[in-house]
C-alpha cells in the first residue's frame, strides 16, 4: 500500500502543471457556457462568443447585456487554477531549462 501511495504522489508531482491547466480550461468553458450574453458589438447577443467577447467578461458580476452572470464563480476558479499551474511551472522551470552558470535562483 505504501508503494502505491508513493507512485500516486510521484505521478501527481510529475503532472501537476498539466492537471492545473486542464482544470482551468474546464472551468473557463463552464463559465463561458453559463454566460448569459452580450458583447461589445452587440449588447443583445446570447451566450459567450469566443471571437466577440473578452475572457474578462466572464469575471464580471453582470454580463454586458445587464443580466446576472452565474458563470462568474467558475471563471474565477478557472483563473485561479491557471495561475497556480503557471506558478508551479515557473518554480520548476529554472532548474530544468536554464543552464547552470553558477547562478543561484
LINJOTA-V104585 format. One line per field, one symbol per residue. ss: DSSP state (H for helix, E for strand, C for the rest). phi: phi as a letter, one per 40 degrees, with the letter a starting at -180 (. if undefined). A space follows every 50 residues. Layout:
BEGIN
ss->???
phi->???
END
This chain:
BEGIN
ss->CHHHHHHHHHHHHHHHHHHHHHHHHHHHHHHHHHCCECCCCCCCCECCCC CCCCHHHHHCCECCCCCECCCHHHHHHHHHHHHHHHHHHHHHHHHHHCCC CCCCC
phi->.cccccccccccccbcccccccccccccccccccccigaccbcccbgbbc cbbcdccccccbcccgccbccdccccccccccccccccdcccddccbccc bgcbb
END
